[in-house]
């Protein structure tokens, strides 16, 4: 299975459109959005445009710390800022997704995505034995993919992988991996081939400035 992964869009509509166009040409079997598609706390948003693009791509979504407030019970003052279509899309988002034998969430699998305070808490990338053990105990399957960190990163249960997202990452048989995907607002996204065991990073040639 070939899965296109986008994350941390942060209303970067043009970059999202470019990423999804590449994924269409790649012929991926599914698209997963790892959250922070828009900002429920900001004074402006382009959620309608983001949602149209994600729906057209058939993307399934998990929520992040920035769009958690649009998922589930949405406060009235937040509802007033969003269209019915945008609210309906975010209502379908989940805390985590299992697809193709992989785990997808905005933050590390051990963090309670239903707890907004936990979603906002940041301990840095899991590099210590304690954080690695907690992370890998929290998901099934060979690989987990997260956003949130705004960078490429990969680690096995025991060692950080020397990988910076400039080349494909081979997921060795018998190993388990946690992979952080760089953000769409920087023009980055990826394709995960679960059959071949390869994560192919992509970057658009033009990017918008980070919000």
C-alpha positions in Angstrom: 0.0 0.0 0.0 1.2 3.5 -0.8 0.1 6.2 1.5 0.5 9.9 1.0 1.2 11.8 4.3 0.6 15.5 4.8 0.9 17.3 8.1 1.0 20.7 9.7 -0.7 22.5 6.9 -1.4 25.6 9.0 -3.7 27.1 6.3 -0.9 26.9 3.6 -3.4 26.3 0.8 -1.1 26.7 -2.1 1.5 24.3 -0.6 -1.3 21.8 0.2 -2.6 22.0 -3.4 0.9 21.4 -4.7 1.5 18.4 -2.4 -1.8 16.8 -3.3 -1.2 17.2 -7.0 2.1 15.3 -6.6 0.4 12.6 -4.6 -2.2 12.2 -7.3 0.5 11.8 -10.0 2.2 9.3 -7.7 -1.0 7.3 -7.7 -1.1 6.8 -3.9 -3.8 4.5 -2.5 -4.7 6.8 0.4 -3.9 10.2 1.9 -3.5 10.8 5.6 -3.5 14.3 7.2 -1.6 14.3 10.5 -3.3 17.4 12.0 -2.9 21.1 12.4 -4.7 21.7 9.1 -5.9 25.1 10.3 -5.7 27.2 13.4 -8.8 27.3 15.6 -7.2 29.9 17.8 -6.1 32.4 15.1 -8.0 35.5 14.0 -8.0 34.3 10.4 -8.2 31.0 8.7 -8.5 29.4 5.3 -10.2 26.3 6.6 -12.8 26.1 3.8 -10.1 26.0 1.1 -8.1 23.4 3.1 -11.1 21.2 3.6 -12.1 21.3 -0.1 -8.6 20.1 -1.1 -8.5 17.4 1.6 -12.0 16.1 0.6 -11.2 16.1 -3.1 -8.1 13.9 -2.2 -10.2 11.6 0.0 -7.9 12.4 2.9 -8.6 11.0 6.3 -7.4 13.2 9.2 -6.3 13.1 12.8 -6.4 16.2 14.8 -3.5 18.3 16.2 -3.2 20.8 18.9 -4.2 23.7 16.6 -7.3 22.2 15.2 -8.4 20.1 18.2 -11.0 22.7 19.0 -12.9 22.0 15.8 -13.2 18.3 16.5 -15.9 16.9 18.8 -17.8 19.4 20.9 -17.1 22.8 19.3 -17.7 25.9 21.3 -20.2 28.4 19.9 -17.8 31.2 19.4 -15.6 28.9 17.4 -18.5 27.5 15.3 -19.4 31.0 14.3 -16.1 31.4 12.5 -16.3 28.3 10.4 -18.6 27.0 7.6 -20.8 24.0 8.0 -18.7 22.1 5.5 -15.5 22.8 7.4 -17.0 21.8 10.7 -18.4 18.6 9.2 -15.0 17.6 7.9 -13.2 18.2 11.2 -16.0 16.3 13.0 -14.8 13.2 11.1 -11.2 13.6 12.4 -9.9 11.0 14.9 -7.2 11.0 17.5 -5.3 8.3 15.7 -5.5 6.1 12.6 -4.3 2.6 11.8 -3.8 2.1 8.1 -1.7 -0.3 6.1 -0.2 -1.7 9.3 1.0 1.7 10.4 0.0 4.1 13.2 -0.7 7.7 12.4 -1.2 10.5 15.0 -0.2 14.1 15.3 2.0 13.5 18.4 3.8 10.5 19.8 1.4 7.5 20.3 1.7 7.6 24.1 0.4 11.1 24.4 -3.4 11.3 25.0 -4.8 13.1 21.9 -8.1 13.6 23.7 -6.4 15.8 26.3 -5.7 19.3 24.8 -3.2 20.1 27.5 -1.3 17.0 26.6 -1.4 17.8 22.9 0.2 21.2 23.6 2.9 19.8 25.9 6.2 19.4 24.2 9.1 17.3 25.5 11.1 17.4 22.3 11.7 14.5 20.0 12.0 11.0 21.7 15.7 10.4 22.0 16.1 9.1 25.6 15.6 5.4 26.4 12.6 6.3 28.6 10.8 8.2 25.9 11.6 5.6 23.3 10.3 2.8 25.4 7.1 4.8 26.2 6.6 5.6 22.5 7.1 2.1 21.1 5.0 0.5 23.8 2.1 2.7 22.8 1.4 1.4 19.2 1.1 -1.8 17.4 2.7 -2.6 14.1 6.1 -1.8 12.6 5.9 1.9 12.1 4.3 5.1 13.5 4.1 8.4 11.8 3.7 11.8 13.5 3.7 15.5 12.6 3.9 18.3 15.2 7.7 18.6 15.3 8.0 20.5 12.0 11.0 18.4 10.8 12.1 15.1 9.4 13.1 12.6 12.1 13.3 8.8 12.4 14.2 6.4 15.2 14.0 2.8 15.9 13.2 1.5 19.4 16.9 1.8 20.4 18.7 4.3 18.1 18.0 7.5 16.3 18.4 7.0 12.5 20.8 9.4 10.7 18.2 10.7 8.3 17.4 14.3 7.3 14.6 13.8 4.8 16.8 14.5 1.7 16.8 10.8 0.7 14.3 7.9 0.9 14.3 6.1 4.3 14.3 2.3 4.1 12.4 0.6 6.9 14.4 -2.5 7.6 12.5 -5.7 8.1 12.3 -6.7 11.7 12.8 -3.2 13.0 10.1 -0.8 14.3 10.2 2.9 13.5 8.8 6.2 14.6 9.0 8.8 11.8 8.2 12.5 12.0 7.1 14.1 8.8 8.1 17.7 8.0 5.3 20.2 7.5 3.3 21.2 4.4 3.7 24.9 5.2 7.4 24.4 4.4 6.4 22.5 1.2 7.2 19.0 2.6 5.2 15.8 2.6 5.9 12.1 2.0 4.9 8.8 0.5 5.0 5.7 2.7 5.2 2.4 0.7 4.2 -0.2 3.3 5.0 -3.1 0.9 8.4 -2.0 -0.1 9.2 -0.5 3.3 10.3 2.9 2.0 9.4 6.4 3.1 10.0 8.9 0.3 10.2 12.5 1.4 9.1 15.2 -1.0 9.6 19.0 -1.0 8.0 21.5 -3.3 10.3 23.8 -5.2 8.6 26.9 -3.9 7.3 27.4 -0.3 5.5 29.9 1.7 6.9 31.4 4.9 6.0 29.5 8.1 3.1 31.1 10.0 
